[in-house]
Amino acid sequence: MLLVSEFRNTPAVTVEPSTSLKECLDIMERERFRHLLVIEAGKLVGIVVRKDIEGALRQPSRYPETPVEWVMSKNLVTVNNDTSLLDALKLMKKYKYSGLPVMDGDQVAGMFTETDVVKAFIAIIERENIS
């Protein structure tokens, strides 16, 4: 059985709730990630994706200095290192998420994204010698 831990990004890119939207975009650009995990006092409290920030910045009431906590998603769906690849894919499909935080207990272990799905698909094809 293939596990999320075999394909996830490590470490995840994180920010604090007070990080500005502009700084989040700068980090995303520099690190080449579309997702940032929001950590407060060592705990995962949210996630923000690039399209959410870009959408927020198009609103007249939001400015580049706006803290990410005003835009981040707080209702989190996470997986563990030992979650099967299939279960992670089902969650991504069900919630229409492009990525899921990967947890090791109550600590962030990484991020599992659509890019990781492609890596897993390639690994499966290679293992099965399918061409």
N, CA, C and O atoms as CSV, one atom per row, in Angstrom:
chain,resi,resn,atom,element,x,y,z
A,1,MET,N,N,0.850,-1.186,0.000
A,1,MET,CA,C,0.000,0.000,0.000
A,1,MET,C,C,0.894,1.246,0.000
A,1,MET,O,O,1.832,1.353,0.790
A,2,LEU,N,N,0.590,2.159,-0.879
A,2,LEU,CA,C,1.338,3.414,-0.952
A,2,LEU,C,C,0.810,4.392,0.091
A,2,LEU,O,O,-0.399,4.529,0.277
A,3,LEU,N,N,1.736,5.070,0.768
A,3,LEU,CA,C,1.380,5.998,1.838
A,3,LEU,C,C,1.718,7.435,1.453
A,3,LEU,O,O,2.615,7.688,0.648
A,4,VAL,N,N,0.991,8.350,2.038
A,4,VAL,CA,C,1.221,9.777,1.832
A,4,VAL,C,C,2.674,10.135,2.150
A,4,VAL,O,O,3.270,10.960,1.458
A,5,SER,N,N,3.242,9.533,3.178
A,5,SER,CA,C,4.605,9.870,3.605
A,5,SER,C,C,5.645,9.634,2.519
A,5,SER,O,O,6.718,10.236,2.553
A,6,GLU,N,N,5.344,8.769,1.558
A,6,GLU,CA,C,6.292,8.486,0.478
A,6,GLU,C,C,6.379,9.617,-0.544
A,6,GLU,O,O,7.344,9.691,-1.304
A,7,PHE,N,N,5.384,10.491,-0.568
A,7,PHE,CA,C,5.303,11.476,-1.650
A,7,PHE,C,C,5.153,12.923,-1.189
A,7,PHE,O,O,5.285,13.833,-2.008
A,8,ARG,N,N,4.889,13.161,0.057
A,8,ARG,CA,C,4.609,14.516,0.543
A,8,ARG,C,C,5.844,15.412,0.490
A,8,ARG,O,O,6.981,14.943,0.444
A,9,ASN,N,N,5.579,16.711,0.497
A,9,ASN,CA,C,6.644,17.710,0.584
A,9,ASN,C,C,7.082,17.839,2.029
A,9,ASN,O,O,6.249,17.904,2.933
A,10,THR,N,N,8.377,17.875,2.249
A,10,THR,CA,C,8.912,18.072,3.591
A,10,THR,C,C,10.029,19.087,3.515
A,10,THR,O,O,10.865,18.980,2.619
A,11,PRO,N,N,10.092,20.037,4.373
A,11,PRO,CA,C,9.033,20.432,5.293
A,11,PRO,C,C,8.005,21.309,4.578
A,11,PRO,O,O,8.260,21.821,3.488
A,12,ALA,N,N,6.871,21.470,5.190
A,12,ALA,CA,C,5.856,22.370,4.641
A,12,ALA,C,C,6.321,23.810,4.854
A,12,ALA,O,O,7.077,24.095,5.782
A,13,VAL,N,N,5.871,24.694,4.003
A,13,VAL,CA,C,6.181,26.110,4.155
A,13,VAL,C,C,5.103,26.710,5.052
A,13,VAL,O,O,3.909,26.570,4.785
A,14,THR,N,N,5.538,27.379,6.118
A,14,THR,CA,C,4.590,27.891,7.110
A,14,THR,C,C,4.763,29.393,7.321
A,14,THR,O,O,5.823,29.966,7.068
A,15,VAL,N,N,3.684,30.002,7.793
A,15,VAL,CA,C,3.680,31.413,8.177
A,15,VAL,C,C,2.882,31.542,9.471
A,15,VAL,O,O,2.208,30.605,9.898
A,16,GLU,N,N,2.970,32.712,10.082
A,16,GLU,CA,C,2.177,33.017,11.274
A,16,GLU,C,C,0.904,33.751,10.857
A,16,GLU,O,O,0.855,34.328,9.771
A,17,PRO,N,N,-0.129,33.738,11.709
A,17,PRO,CA,C,-1.386,34.423,11.362
A,17,PRO,C,C,-1.221,35.908,11.047
A,17,PRO,O,O,-2.006,36.470,10.284
A,18,SER,N,N,-0.213,36.542,11.626
A,18,SER,CA,C,-0.005,37.980,11.414
A,18,SER,C,C,0.750,38.303,10.128
A,18,SER,O,O,0.910,39.476,9.794
A,19,THR,N,N,1.212,37.299,9.410
A,19,THR,CA,C,1.951,37.526,8.163
A,19,THR,C,C,1.049,38.229,7.146
A,19,THR,O,O,-0.100,37.835,6.951
A,20,SER,N,N,1.574,39.258,6.510
A,20,SER,CA,C,0.763,40.016,5.544
A,20,SER,C,C,0.518,39.204,4.278
A,20,SER,O,O,1.279,38.295,3.945
A,21,LEU,N,N,-0.563,39.553,3.579
A,21,LEU,CA,C,-0.875,38.881,2.321
A,21,LEU,C,C,0.249,39.076,1.305
A,21,LEU,O,O,0.583,38.155,0.560
A,22,LYS,N,N,0.827,40.267,1.276
A,22,LYS,CA,C,1.937,40.524,0.353
A,22,LYS,C,C,3.115,39.612,0.678
A,22,LYS,O,O,3.712,39.022,-0.222
A,23,GLU,N,N,3.448,39.496,1.952
A,23,GLU,CA,C,4.565,38.636,2.339
A,23,GLU,C,C,4.272,37.173,1.994
A,23,GLU,O,O,5.168,36.441,1.575
A,24,CYS,N,N,3.025,36.755,2.169
A,24,CYS,CA,C,2.643,35.381,1.799
A,24,CYS,C,C,2.870,35.142,0.308
A,24,CYS,O,O,3.417,34.110,-0.080
A,25,LEU,N,N,2.451,36.098,-0.529
A,25,LEU,CA,C,2.673,35.957,-1.973
A,25,LEU,C,C,4.162,35.911,-2.299
A,25,LEU,O,O,4.591,35.143,-3.160
A,26,ASP,N,N,4.945,36.734,-1.610
A,26,ASP,CA,C,6.400,36.724,-1.823
A,26,ASP,C,C,6.995,35.366,-1.459
A,26,ASP,O,O,7.846,34.845,-2.180
A,27,ILE,N,N,6.550,34.796,-0.347
A,27,ILE,CA,C,7.033,33.480,0.089
A,27,ILE,C,C,6.629,32.412,-0.920
A,27,ILE,O,O,7.437,31.556,-1.280
A,28,MET,N,N,5.383,32.461,-1.373
A,28,MET,CA,C,4.909,31.486,-2.361
A,28,MET,C,C,5.747,31.549,-3.632
A,28,MET,O,O,6.108,30.520,-4.203
A,29,GLU,N,N,6.049,32.761,-4.062
A,29,GLU,CA,C,6.858,32.937,-5.269
A,29,GLU,C,C,8.269,32.387,-5.056
A,29,GLU,O,O,8.790,31.650,-5.893
A,30,ARG,N,N,8.866,32.745,-3.951
A,30,ARG,CA,C,10.242,32.321,-3.661
A,30,ARG,C,C,10.356,30.808,-3.488
A,30,ARG,O,O,11.289,30.190,-4.002
A,31,GLU,N,N,9.409,30.213,-2.766
A,31,GLU,CA,C,9.459,28.783,-2.450
A,31,GLU,C,C,8.797,27.910,-3.515
A,31,GLU,O,O,8.926,26.686,-3.496
A,32,ARG,N,N,8.082,28.557,-4.446
A,32,ARG,CA,C,7.365,27.856,-5.521
A,32,ARG,C,C,6.290,26.911,-4.973
A,32,ARG,O,O,6.170,25.763,-5.402
A,33,PHE,N,N,5.518,27.423,-4.021
A,33,PHE,CA,C,4.392,26.694,-3.446
A,33,PHE,C,C,3.127,27.515,-3.618
A,33,PHE,O,O,3.169,28.745,-3.603
A,34,ARG,N,N,2.006,26.834,-3.780
A,34,ARG,CA,C,0.709,27.517,-3.855
A,34,ARG,C,C,-0.013,27.488,-2.520
A,34,ARG,O,O,-1.021,28.174,-2.349
A,35,HIS,N,N,0.489,26.703,-1.565
A,35,HIS,CA,C,-0.147,26.539,-0.262
A,35,HIS,C,C,0.814,26.972,0.841
A,35,HIS,O,O,2.009,26.682,0.786
A,36,LEU,N,N,0.286,27.660,1.829
A,36,LEU,CA,C,1.052,27.956,3.035
A,36,LEU,C,C,0.238,27.492,4.228
A,36,LEU,O,O,-0.967,27.735,4.306
A,37,LEU,N,N,0.903,26.824,5.152
A,37,LEU,CA,C,0.247,26.419,6.386
A,37,LEU,C,C,0.464,27.517,7.415
A,37,LEU,O,O,1.560,28.064,7.532
A,38,VAL,N,N,-0.584,27.832,8.154
A,38,VAL,CA,C,-0.527,28.899,9.146
A,38,VAL,C,C,-0.394,28.255,10.523
A,38,VAL,O,O,-1.240,27.467,10.948
A,39,ILE,N,N,0.691,28.613,11.204
A,39,ILE,CA,C,1.036,28.010,12.490
A,39,ILE,C,C,1.027,29.087,13.564
A,39,ILE,O,O,1.571,30.174,13.372
A,40,GLU,N,N,0.402,28.773,14.699
A,40,GLU,CA,C,0.412,29.683,15.845
A,40,GLU,C,C,0.742,28.874,17.090
A,40,GLU,O,O,0.091,27.870,17.377
A,41,ALA,N,N,1.746,29.310,17.820
A,41,ALA,CA,C,2.198,28.614,19.034
A,41,ALA,C,C,2.461,27.133,18.755
A,41,ALA,O,O,2.139,26.269,19.571
A,42,GLY,N,N,3.047,26.858,17.597
A,42,GLY,CA,C,3.402,25.487,17.243
A,42,GLY,C,C,2.260,24.623,16.748
A,42,GLY,O,O,2.460,23.440,16.472
A,43,LYS,N,N,1.073,25.182,16.630
A,43,LYS,CA,C,-0.103,24.416,16.202
A,43,LYS,C,C,-0.608,24.907,14.844
A,43,LYS,O,O,-0.551,26.099,14.540
A,44,LEU,N,N,-1.100,23.970,14.040
A,44,LEU,CA,C,-1.700,24.304,12.756
A,44,LEU,C,C,-3.059,24.952,12.999
A,44,LEU,O,O,-3.942,24.345,13.604
A,45,VAL,N,N,-3.223,26.189,12.524
A,45,VAL,CA,C,-4.489,26.899,12.733
A,45,VAL,C,C,-5.188,27.268,11.427
A,45,VAL,O,O,-6.333,27.719,11.439
A,46,GLY,N,N,-4.495,27.076,10.296
A,46,GLY,CA,C,-5.123,27.425,9.029
A,46,GLY,C,C,-4.260,27.067,7.840
A,46,GLY,O,O,-3.118,26.628,7.973
A,47,ILE,N,N,-4.843,27.269,6.677
A,47,ILE,CA,C,-4.143,27.075,5.408
A,47,ILE,C,C,-4.606,28.167,4.462
A,47,ILE,O,O,-5.766,28.579,4.494
A,48,VAL,N,N,-3.700,28.630,3.624
A,48,VAL,CA,C,-4.059,29.631,2.626
A,48,VAL,C,C,-3.453,29.204,1.293
A,48,VAL,O,O,-2.321,28.724,1.228
A,49,VAL,N,N,-4.229,29.391,0.246
A,49,VAL,CA,C,-3.755,29.073,-1.103
A,49,VAL,C,C,-3.664,30.371,-1.902
A,49,VAL,O,O,-4.355,31.350,-1.624
A,50,ARG,N,N,-2.807,30.342,-2.879
A,50,ARG,CA,C,-2.522,31.535,-3.679
A,50,ARG,C,C,-3.795,32.188,-4.229
A,50,ARG,O,O,-3.935,33.409,-4.165
A,51,LYS,N,N,-4.716,31.394,-4.765
A,51,LYS,CA,C,-5.923,31.978,-5.375
A,51,LYS,C,C,-6.772,32.709,-4.339
A,51,LYS,O,O,-7.439,33.687,-4.679
A,52,ASP,N,N,-6.763,32.258,-3.079
A,52,ASP,CA,C,-7.515,32.951,-2.031
A,52,ASP,C,C,-6.913,34.325,-1.748
A,52,ASP,O,O,-7.637,35.304,-1.567
A,53,ILE,N,N,-5.590,34.387,-1.711
A,53,ILE,CA,C,-4.922,35.672,-1.480
A,53,ILE,C,C,-5.171,36.612,-2.652
A,53,ILE,O,O,-5.515,37.778,-2.457
A,54,GLU,N,N,-5.000,36.110,-3.858
A,54,GLU,CA,C,-5.218,36.955,-5.037
A,54,GLU,C,C,-6.656,37.450,-5.103
A,54,GLU,O,O,-6.900,38.603,-5.461
A,55,GLY,N,N,-7.612,36.588,-4.759
A,55,GLY,CA,C,-9.012,36.996,-4.726
A,55,GLY,C,C,-9.269,38.053,-3.669
A,55,GLY,O,O,-10.002,39.012,-3.910
A,56,ALA,N,N,-8.672,37.883,-2.502
A,56,ALA,CA,C,-8.851,38.847,-1.417
A,56,ALA,C,C,-8.283,40.210,-1.795
A,56,ALA,O,O,-8.868,41.243,-1.469
A,57,LEU,N,N,-7.159,40.212,-2.474
A,57,LEU,CA,C,-6.531,41.485,-2.841
A,57,LEU,C,C,-7.302,42.236,-3.919
A,57,LEU,O,O,-7.060,43.425,-4.128
A,58,ARG,N,N,-8.219,41.571,-4.602
A,58,ARG,CA,C,-9.078,42.253,-5.583
A,58,ARG,C,C,-10.242,42.975,-4.895
A,58,ARG,O,O,-10.910,43.801,-5.515
A,59,GLN,N,N,-10.485,42.667,-3.615
A,59,GLN,CA,C,-11.559,43.321,-2.874
A,59,GLN,C,C,-11.053,44.666,-2.351
A,59,GLN,O,O,-9.932,44.752,-1.850
A,60,PRO,N,N,-11.865,45.706,-2.463
A,60,PRO,CA,C,-11.417,47.028,-2.010
A,60,PRO,C,C,-11.101,47.090,-0.514
A,60,PRO,O,O,-10.323,47.942,-0.085
A,61,SER,N,N,-11.689,46.207,0.275
A,61,SER,CA,C,-11.471,46.250,1.723
A,61,SER,C,C,-10.206,45.517,2.162
A,61,SER,O,O,-9.869,45.530,3.346
A,62,ARG,N,N,-9.509,44.886,1.239
A,62,ARG,CA,C,-8.295,44.143,1.582
A,62,ARG,C,C,-7.077,44.830,0.969
A,62,ARG,O,O,-7.097,45.286,-0.174
A,63,TYR,N,N,-6.041,44.883,1.759
A,63,TYR,CA,C,-4.808,45.523,1.332
A,63,TYR,C,C,-3.655,44.536,1.471
A,63,TYR,O,O,-3.771,43.550,2.199
A,64,PRO,N,N,-2.550,44.789,0.786
A,64,PRO,CA,C,-1.404,43.883,0.897
A,64,PRO,C,C,-0.927,43.673,2.335
A,64,PRO,O,O,-0.328,42.643,2.643
A,65,GLU,N,N,-1.188,44.637,3.213
A,65,GLU,CA,C,-0.765,44.528,4.609
A,65,GLU,C,C,-1.743,43.716,5.465
A,65,GLU,O,O,-1.457,43.437,6.629
A,66,THR,N,N,-2.888,43.338,4.901
A,66,THR,CA,C,-3.886,42.554,5.641
A,66,THR,C,C,-3.251,41.260,6.137
A,66,THR,O,O,-2.573,40.578,5.368
A,67,PRO,N,N,-3.458,40.907,7.418
A,67,PRO,CA,C,-2.903,39.650,7.939
A,67,PRO,C,C,-3.577,38.440,7.291
A,67,PRO,O,O,-4.774,38.461,7.003
A,68,VAL,N,N,-2.805,37.405,7.071
A,68,VAL,CA,C,-3.308,36.193,6.425
A,68,VAL,C,C,-4.447,35.558,7.224
A,68,VAL,O,O,-5.280,34.858,6.648
A,69,GLU,N,N,-4.498,35.788,8.528
A,69,GLU,CA,C,-5.557,35.184,9.340
A,69,GLU,C,C,-6.948,35.630,8.889
A,69,GLU,O,O,-7.932,34.957,9.195
A,70,TRP,N,N,-7.049,36.749,8.169
A,70,TRP,CA,C,-8.340,37.223,7.673
A,70,TRP,C,C,-8.784,36.481,6.419
A,70,TRP,O,O,-9.944,36.576,6.018
A,71,VAL,N,N,-7.871,35.744,5.801
A,71,VAL,CA,C,-8.154,35.077,4.533
A,71,VAL,C,C,-8.052,33.557,4.645
A,71,VAL,O,O,-8.692,32.836,3.879
A,72,MET,N,N,-7.262,33.071,5.583
A,72,MET,CA,C,-6.975,31.629,5.675
A,72,MET,C,C,-8.228,30.806,5.948
A,72,MET,O,O,-9.196,31.288,6.536
A,73,SER,N,N,-8.184,29.557,5.508
A,73,SER,CA,C,-9.238,28.589,5.833
A,73,SER,C,C,-8.914,27.987,7.193
A,73,SER,O,O,-7.784,27.578,7.455
A,74,LYS,N,N,-9.924,27.942,8.049
A,74,LYS,CA,C,-9.715,27.428,9.407
A,74,LYS,C,C,-10.290,26.032,9.595
A,74,LYS,O,O,-9.884,25.311,10.506
A,75,ASN,N,N,-11.227,25.646,8.747
A,75,ASN,CA,C,-11.804,24.300,8.823
A,75,ASN,C,C,-10.889,23.363,8.045
A,75,ASN,O,O,-11.001,23.229,6.826
A,76,LEU,N,N,-9.995,22.728,8.766
A,76,LEU,CA,C,-8.930,21.961,8.129
A,76,LEU,C,C,-9.269,20.491,7.968
A,76,LEU,O,O,-9.842,19.863,8.858
A,77,VAL,N,N,-8.905,19.965,6.824
A,77,VAL,CA,C,-8.948,18.529,6.571
A,77,VAL,C,C,-7.488,18.123,6.440
A,77,VAL,O,O,-6.777,18.630,5.573
A,78,THR,N,N,-7.040,17.214,7.294
A,78,THR,CA,C,-5.641,16.797,7.289
A,78,THR,C,C,-5.536,15.293,7.102
A,78,THR,O,O,-6.515,14.560,7.242
A,79,VAL,N,N,-4.332,14.851,6.784
A,79,VAL,CA,C,-4.018,13.427,6.729
A,79,VAL,C,C,-2.782,13.196,7.592
A,79,VAL,O,O,-2.115,14.143,8.006
A,80,ASN,N,N,-2.488,11.929,7.857
A,80,ASN,CA,C,-1.306,11.548,8.624
A,80,ASN,C,C,-0.288,10.913,7.695
A,80,ASN,O,O,-0.603,10.572,6.555
A,81,ASN,N,N,0.929,10.756,8.184
A,81,ASN,CA,C,1.972,10.092,7.400
A,81,ASN,C,C,1.546,8.715,6.926
A,81,ASN,O,O,1.920,8.285,5.834
A,82,ASP,N,N,0.765,8.020,7.744
A,82,ASP,CA,C,0.379,6.644,7.409
A,82,ASP,C,C,-0.964,6.548,6.682
A,82,ASP,O,O,-1.507,5.454,6.530
A,83,THR,N,N,-1.500,7.683,6.234
A,83,THR,CA,C,-2.719,7.667,5.426
A,83,THR,C,C,-2.385,7.086,4.057
A,83,THR,O,O,-1.361,7.422,3.462
A,84,SER,N,N,-3.253,6.216,3.567
A,84,SER,CA,C,-3.003,5.635,2.243
A,84,SER,C,C,-3.172,6.704,1.168
A,84,SER,O,O,-3.928,7.662,1.328
A,85,LEU,N,N,-2.461,6.513,0.093
A,85,LEU,CA,C,-2.561,7.412,-1.047
A,85,LEU,C,C,-4.007,7.503,-1.528
A,85,LEU,O,O,-4.496,8.590,-1.834
A,86,LEU,N,N,-4.686,6.367,-1.595
A,86,LEU,CA,C,-6.074,6.337,-2.053
A,86,LEU,C,C,-6.979,7.165,-1.145
A,86,LEU,O,O,-7.809,7.929,-1.638
A,87,ASP,N,N,-6.832,7.026,0.167
A,87,ASP,CA,C,-7.666,7.799,1.092
A,87,ASP,C,C,-7.409,9.299,0.950
A,87,ASP,O,O,-8.343,10.099,1.001
A,88,ALA,N,N,-6.147,9.676,0.772
A,88,ALA,CA,C,-5.821,11.092,0.585
A,88,ALA,C,C,-6.458,11.624,-0.695
A,88,ALA,O,O,-7.006,12.726,-0.710
A,89,LEU,N,N,-6.385,10.844,-1.760
A,89,LEU,CA,C,-6.987,11.264,-3.030
A,89,LEU,C,C,-8.497,11.415,-2.909
A,89,LEU,O,O,-9.077,12.347,-3.465
A,90,LYS,N,N,-9.131,10.506,-2.187
A,90,LYS,CA,C,-10.584,10.597,-1.987
A,90,LYS,C,C,-10.952,11.870,-1.232
A,90,LYS,O,O,-11.943,12.521,-1.560
A,91,LEU,N,N,-10.158,12.228,-0.219
A,91,LEU,CA,C,-10.420,13.463,0.527
A,91,LEU,C,C,-10.241,14.690,-0.370
A,91,LEU,O,O,-11.049,15.618,-0.334
A,92,MET,N,N,-9.186,14.685,-1.167
A,92,MET,CA,C,-8.950,15.815,-2.065
A,92,MET,C,C,-10.106,15.972,-3.048
A,92,MET,O,O,-10.533,17.089,-3.339
A,93,LYS,N,N,-10.602,14.867,-3.549
A,93,LYS,CA,C,-11.729,14.917,-4.488
A,93,LYS,C,C,-13.005,15.370,-3.779
A,93,LYS,O,O,-13.725,16.234,-4.280
A,94,LYS,N,N,-13.277,14.791,-2.626
A,94,LYS,CA,C,-14.505,15.109,-1.888
A,94,LYS,C,C,-14.603,16.599,-1.558
A,94,LYS,O,O,-15.654,17.214,-1.737
A,95,TYR,N,N,-13.498,17.171,-1.074
A,95,TYR,CA,C,-13.514,18.564,-0.644
A,95,TYR,C,C,-13.028,19.538,-1.722
A,95,TYR,O,O,-13.010,20.752,-1.515
A,96,LYS,N,N,-12.631,18.984,-2.883
A,96,LYS,CA,C,-12.117,19.798,-3.985
A,96,LYS,C,C,-10.912,20.627,-3.546
A,96,LYS,O,O,-10.803,21.812,-3.859
A,97,TYR,N,N,-10.006,19.971,-2.810
A,97,TYR,CA,C,-8.778,20.605,-2.338
A,97,TYR,C,C,-7.623,20.224,-3.246
A,97,TYR,O,O,-7.567,19.108,-3.763
A,98,SER,N,N,-6.719,21.140,-3.434
A,98,SER,CA,C,-5.522,20.864,-4.232
A,98,SER,C,C,-4.362,20.389,-3.365
A,98,SER,O,O,-3.294,20.056,-3.880
A,99,GLY,N,N,-4.568,20.358,-2.059
A,99,GLY,CA,C,-3.530,19.881,-1.155
A,99,GLY,C,C,-4.068,19.663,0.244
A,99,GLY,O,O,-5.082,20.240,0.636
A,100,LEU,N,N,-3.369,18.818,0.991
A,100,LEU,CA,C,-3.758,18.501,2.366
A,100,LEU,C,C,-2.541,18.586,3.281
A,100,LEU,O,O,-1.476,18.078,2.930
A,101,PRO,N,N,-2.676,19.219,4.453
A,101,PRO,CA,C,-1.587,19.181,5.423
A,101,PRO,C,C,-1.396,17.748,5.927
A,101,PRO,O,O,-2.363,17.019,6.149
A,102,VAL,N,N,-0.146,17.367,6.098
A,102,VAL,CA,C,0.183,16.042,6.622
A,102,VAL,C,C,0.668,16.227,8.053
A,102,VAL,O,O,1.578,17.012,8.319
A,103,MET,N,N,0.046,15.493,8.970
A,103,MET,CA,C,0.355,15.634,10.387
A,103,MET,C,C,1.084,14.405,10.922
A,103,MET,O,O,0.889,13.286,10.447
A,104,ASP,N,N,1.923,14.643,11.915
A,104,ASP,CA,C,2.562,13.586,12.693
A,104,ASP,C,C,2.172,13.888,14.131
A,104,ASP,O,O,2.835,14.668,14.815
A,105,GLY,N,N,1.090,13.263,14.583
A,105,GLY,CA,C,0.509,13.642,15.870
A,105,GLY,C,C,-0.107,15.015,15.727
A,105,GLY,O,O,-0.945,15.233,14.852
A,106,ASP,N,N,0.304,15.960,16.587
A,106,ASP,CA,C,-0.224,17.324,16.472
A,106,ASP,C,C,0.774,18.271,15.801
A,106,ASP,O,O,0.585,19.487,15.809
A,107,GLN,N,N,1.832,17.709,15.224
A,107,GLN,CA,C,2.848,18.512,14.536
A,107,GLN,C,C,2.722,18.359,13.017
A,107,GLN,O,O,2.399,17.283,12.514
A,108,VAL,N,N,2.979,19.437,12.309
A,108,VAL,CA,C,2.950,19.402,10.848
A,108,VAL,C,C,4.171,18.639,10.343
A,108,VAL,O,O,5.305,18.937,10.716
A,109,ALA,N,N,3.917,17.649,9.486
A,109,ALA,CA,C,4.998,16.845,8.909
A,109,ALA,C,C,5.282,17.240,7.467
A,109,ALA,O,O,6.361,16.954,6.948
A,110,GLY,N,N,4.330,17.891,6.819
A,110,GLY,CA,C,4.520,18.267,5.426
A,110,GLY,C,C,3.208,18.628,4.774
A,110,GLY,O,O,2.213,18.906,5.443
A,111,MET,N,N,3.225,18.617,3.457
A,111,MET,CA,C,2.057,18.968,2.659
A,111,MET,C,C,1.963,17.981,1.505
A,111,MET,O,O,2.966,17.687,0.854
A,112,PHE,N,N,0.768,17.471,1.250
A,112,PHE,CA,C,0.523,16.557,0.136
A,112,PHE,C,C,-0.316,17.311,-0.881
A,112,PHE,O,O,-1.433,17.730,-0.576
A,113,THR,N,N,0.214,17.488,-2.094
A,113,THR,CA,C,-0.434,18.329,-3.101
A,113,THR,C,C,-0.695,17.572,-4.399
A,113,THR,O,O,-0.317,16.411,-4.556
A,114,GLU,N,N,-1.352,18.269,-5.324
A,114,GLU,CA,C,-1.602,17.693,-6.650
A,114,GLU,C,C,-0.295,17.284,-7.335
A,114,GLU,O,O,-0.259,16.288,-8.058
A,115,THR,N,N,0.753,18.032,-7.114
A,115,THR,CA,C,2.060,17.680,-7.680
A,115,THR,C,C,2.535,16.340,-7.134
A,115,THR,O,O,3.124,15.539,-7.860
A,116,ASP,N,N,2.278,16.102,-5.856
A,116,ASP,CA,C,2.651,14.822,-5.247
A,116,ASP,C,C,1.820,13.680,-5.817
A,116,ASP,O,O,2.293,12.548,-5.912
A,117,VAL,N,N,0.587,13.979,-6.195
A,117,VAL,CA,C,-0.263,12.969,-6.837
A,117,VAL,C,C,0.375,12.532,-8.154
A,117,VAL,O,O,0.403,11.344,-8.476
A,118,VAL,N,N,0.881,13.495,-8.904
A,118,VAL,CA,C,1.545,13.167,-10.171
A,118,VAL,C,C,2.782,12.308,-9.910
A,118,VAL,O,O,3.020,11.328,-10.616
A,119,LYS,N,N,3.571,12.676,-8.893
A,119,LYS,CA,C,4.749,11.862,-8.541
A,119,LYS,C,C,4.336,10.437,-8.189
A,119,LYS,O,O,4.993,9.478,-8.593
A,120,ALA,N,N,3.253,10.301,-7.441
A,120,ALA,CA,C,2.771,8.972,-7.054
A,120,ALA,C,C,2.316,8.186,-8.276
A,120,ALA,O,O,2.595,6.992,-8.394
A,121,PHE,N,N,1.618,8.855,-9.182
A,121,PHE,CA,C,1.145,8.194,-10.399
A,121,PHE,C,C,2.324,7.676,-11.224
A,121,PHE,O,O,2.286,6.555,-11.732
A,122,ILE,N,N,3.357,8.485,-11.355
A,122,ILE,CA,C,4.564,8.057,-12.077
A,122,ILE,C,C,5.190,6.849,-11.391
A,122,ILE,O,O,5.597,5.899,-12.059
A,123,ALA,N,N,5.269,6.878,-10.060
A,123,ALA,CA,C,5.851,5.754,-9.314
A,123,ALA,C,C,5.057,4.475,-9.531
A,123,ALA,O,O,5.633,3.398,-9.686
A,124,ILE,N,N,3.736,4.594,-9.542
A,124,ILE,CA,C,2.882,3.415,-9.762
A,124,ILE,C,C,3.114,2.854,-11.159
A,124,ILE,O,O,3.251,1.643,-11.329
A,125,ILE,N,N,3.156,3.717,-12.143
A,125,ILE,CA,C,3.394,3.268,-13.521
A,125,ILE,C,C,4.747,2.569,-13.629
A,125,ILE,O,O,4.860,1.517,-14.258
A,126,GLU,N,N,5.769,3.158,-13.013
A,126,GLU,CA,C,7.102,2.550,-13.070
A,126,GLU,C,C,7.146,1.211,-12.339
A,126,GLU,O,O,7.769,0.263,-12.817
A,127,ARG,N,N,6.488,1.128,-11.185
A,127,ARG,CA,C,6.475,-0.125,-10.415
A,127,ARG,C,C,5.760,-1.238,-11.164
A,127,ARG,O,O,6.160,-2.401,-11.112
A,128,GLU,N,N,4.705,-0.863,-11.856
A,128,GLU,CA,C,3.915,-1.856,-12.583
A,128,GLU,C,C,4.437,-2.072,-14.001
A,128,GLU,O,O,3.927,-2.905,-14.750
A,129,ASN,N,N,5.468,-1.301,-14.350
A,129,ASN,CA,C,6.072,-1.401,-15.674
A,129,ASN,C,C,5.038,-1.185,-16.782
A,129,ASN,O,O,5.001,-1.902,-17.782
A,130,ILE,N,N,4.202,-0.169,-16.563
A,130,ILE,CA,C,3.168,0.194,-17.534
A,130,ILE,C,C,3.734,1.306,-18.412
A,130,ILE,O,O,4.364,2.240,-17.916
A,131,SER,N,N,3.508,1.200,-19.699
A,131,SER,CA,C,3.977,2.290,-20.565
A,131,SER,C,C,2.910,2.693,-21.559
A,131,SER,O,O,3.129,3.595,-22.367
